[in-house]
């Protein structure tokens, strides 16, 4: 699909003309679909957690505030542009294919650039737009197509976004030999928004937190700023 098609789909979902500068929160989830996600319960936990976030927010009275987009680390997004919660695709065993390495840095860069571009477009159209982005991985960067790309290469992009109305969360999933905190810190993500998840209960809790965070920061700029200053919650202590 073309960039123009993305803009048309996104703009239609925003409900152009519905009011004077309506608030919208763009929820973006980048999900690891590398082959190692097949270890243990990881893939099912991530699938259920992702879908639970969309279902929880869709049940809220202010569900129309949210627009969602899910992008696998490998491959295309599940839908063109951002979609309303009822139309945002869920992860299923039919579309969640695990393969290859872990192109964490290139996938994160691609997603964050897209988020920044779409947010800028909506703002130019007169909307108050805030973004919440989850970058989830179970491993260090292993990118055979872009072997020279480093965490530090993403640092300027991440830090420039964090000075604006963007929240970026880095989540590491059940891999005992990796210091996810260090990886995401080098990318520029604040330690208060890094979660190092070591067991199924923590993975489930993290997605529950994400739903609550999305709800709490979607009202207005003040609520967004307050939520951003609080961080992800108690799960971040392992990433310090």
Secondary structure, DSSP 8 states (H G I E B T S, - for coil): --HHHHHHHHHHHHTTTSSSS-EEEEEEEEE--SGGGGSTTHHHHHHHHHHHHHHHHHTSTTGGGEEEEEEESSS-BSSSS-EETTTS----TTT----S-B-HHHHHHHHHHHHHHHHHHHHHTT-EEEEEEEEEESSS-B-SSSTT--HHHHHHHHHHHHTTTEEEEEEEES-TT--HHHHHHHHT--GGGEEEE-SHHHHHHHHHHHHHHHHHTSS-HHHHHHHHHH-S-GGGGGG-
